[in-house]
Amino acid sequence: MQAYTGFAEVYDLFMNNVPYDAWEELLVQLLAGAGVTEGLVLELGCGTGTMTERMAARGFDMIGADLSEDMLAEAMEKRALSGHNILYLNQDMREFELYGTVAAIYSVCDSLNYLTGPEELRQVFRLANNYLDPGGVFVFDFNTPAEYRSALREHPILEEQEGITMIWENAYDPETALNEHRLTFYLPVETEPLYAYDCDGAHEVEQPQGDEPLYMKRQEVHEQRAWTLGEIRQAAGEAGMVFVRAVDAATGKEPDGESTRIFCVLREQGKKAPADAGGEKEGIE
């Protein structure tokens, strides 16, 4: 699993077309439907904290975890502006640790597609089950094979934002269900004027640099795995979690073979609720 590095500082700029409003509403509805309307919530793969901030504004006590230090740096800048009391952790979702349990865990923007093998997926589900309150829920989205086979991904995507150019190229292998996407950025570089002395050395003369701007090239290569709903359900069961429901991210209805992004709800299983309100929760395994 590769962390976002050079992409972090321009991530929000090029993700301005992501339907965060719709995802936020769907996420809140799914949490509420599972009985979670407040309390401590963990976001896995929080990135630059866009959804973390939104959920904090909704009144949840937020923890955000991400593998990329650069993405977390962007998230902490947002926290400084908003004043929200968010705890950020630099952790790999395959190995995340908490000091106690939480009411809910969620993960959006296809973070779980960065888990490229069934055992990695089961491990994240095991950890989620371990760190959830009794009866707590894990809500997440994932891209299906239909997304990676879509016409949108057949050709390179070229986009320019505020003088920065991005080229996004995809290569999907249906036999392995692995998709490689290569990100190339051209960032303008501000240069200082060049000076030289005139013949008698009396004063400096600015040297022209030409009309063409200079750019710095950055590249990242990421690999994702397309998951089917059947694979998700199987891994959840093998990890000890209970499958609750799945909905199409675009329609909010039952997913079908054409669904490109699916939201799932899993419920914790195995812990016993405290006998009374004053009781203590079971310890984490």
PyMOL commands that set and color helices and strands:
alter all, ss='L'
color gray80, all
select helices_A, chain A and resi 8-14+20-33+50-57+69-82+111-114+118-131+145-148+151-153+229-238
alter helices_A, ss='H'
color red, helices_A
select strands_A, chain A and resi 40-44+61-66+87-90+102-107+132-143+157-161+164-173+178-189+194-197+204-207+214-225+242-248+261-267
alter strands_A, ss='S'
color yellow, strands_A
deselect
rebuild
show_as cartoon
